[in-house]
């Protein structure tokens, strides 16, 4: 790939990753609640979910899903149900149960922190892995930068997808650091976490409904 085209791919990817969505919301919410480390764990989970779509698209699974209304619908409803579950848990939390977006402030030193970290990572993973729109995005975006004469197109797709996801990881790390800094400098943020949970809950429910209403792509 020519250098100028590669730089264009990187710049476009960074701009797309900066756009707020479910991923950014999940990272920022965890960082505000549990600090930069919690936000970065959330970002790593989201990145792991992206790997599923990249490898699937590289071997043609995502193309099959894009052509099959049934496959698309199954993954779409699973993703929408998960987003709705997270949103409703935030709006109406179960007494004594951990919130879907991570640990309470100051729990990082507690023995159960490892379990909370694992849960934060897995929630980030499933938020991304169950979203068919992520797979369709990779199928629509990445091939534009692969030359028709390139010999090994699956390998090119895989490498570009990994580069896009790697750059997105650092963008999410930046969101996490910025949110954690804001939380440390503003006592109001810590005192308003319940309001934040409700706002995040409404947004996650909205994302879930939007995903549920997404039409299958035309073959």
Residue pairs with C-beta under 8 A, 6 or more apart in sequence:
1 9
1 145
1 147
1 156
5 145
6 145
8 145
9 145
9 160
9 163
9 164
10 163
10 167
12 141
13 163
13 164
13 167
13 168
14 167
14 171
16 141
17 164
17 167
17 168
17 171
17 172
18 171
21 207
22 83
22 127
22 131
22 203
22 204
22 207
23 46
23 124
23 127
23 128
23 172
24 172
24 175
25 200
25 203
25 204
26 42
26 46
26 101
26 123
26 124
26 127
27 39
27 42
27 43
27 46
27 124
27 172
27 175
27 176
27 179
28 39
28 175
28 176
28 179
29 101
29 102
29 196
29 197
29 200
30 38
30 39
30 41
30 42
30 101
30 102
30 120
30 176
31 38
31 39
31 40
31 42
31 175
31 176
31 177
31 178
31 179
31 180
31 183
32 39
32 179
32 180
32 182
32 183
32 189
32 193
32 196
33 99
33 101
33 102
33 103
33 104
33 105
33 183
33 193
33 196
34 102
34 103
34 104
34 105
34 107
34 108
34 116
34 120
35 105
35 108
35 180
35 183
36 176
36 177
36 179
36 180
36 181
37 108
38 102
38 103
38 108
38 117
38 120
38 176
39 172
39 173
39 175
39 176
39 177
39 179
39 180
40 172
40 173
40 176
41 117
41 120
41 121
41 124
42 102
42 120
42 121
42 123
42 124
42 172
42 176
43 124
43 169
43 172
43 173
43 175
43 176
44 121
44 124
44 169
45 120
45 121
45 122
45 123
45 124
45 125
45 127
45 128
46 124
46 125
46 127
46 128
46 172
47 165
47 168
47 169
47 172
48 121
48 124
48 125
48 128
48 129
49 124
49 125
49 126
49 127
49 128
49 129
49 130
49 131
49 134
50 128
50 134
50 161
50 165
50 168
51 162
51 165
52 128
52 129
53 62
53 128
53 129
53 134
53 135
53 138
53 161
54 138
54 157
54 158
54 161
54 162
54 165
55 158
56 62
56 65
56 135
57 63
57 135
57 138
57 139
57 142
57 157
57 161
58 154
58 155
58 157
58 158
58 161
59 154
60 154
62 135
62 136
62 138
62 139
63 139
64 71
65 71
65 72
65 75
65 132
65 135
66 72
66 135
66 136
66 139
66 217
67 217
67 219
69 216
72 132
72 216
72 217
73 216
75 130
75 131
75 132
75 135
76 132
76 211
76 212
76 214
76 216
77 212
78 130
79 130
79 131
79 132
79 208
79 211
80 208
80 209
80 211
80 212
81 208
82 126
82 127
82 130
82 208
83 127
83 204
83 205
83 207
83 208
83 211
84 204
84 205
84 208
84 209
84 212
85 100
86 100
86 101
86 123
86 127
86 201
86 204
87 200
87 201
87 202
87 203
87 204
87 205
87 206
87 207
87 208
88 201
88 205
89 99
89 100
89 201
90 99
90 100
90 101
90 197
90 198
90 200
90 201
90 204
91 197
91 198
91 201
91 202
91 205
93 99
93 197
98 116
98 119
99 197
100 123
101 120
101 123
101 197
101 200
102 116
102 119
102 120
103 113
103 116
103 120
104 193
105 183
105 190
105 193
107 113
107 116
128 134
131 211
132 214
133 211
133 214
136 217
138 161
138 164
141 164
142 157
142 160
142 161
142 164
143 157
145 160
146 153
146 156
146 157
146 160
150 156
182 189
183 189
183 190
189 196
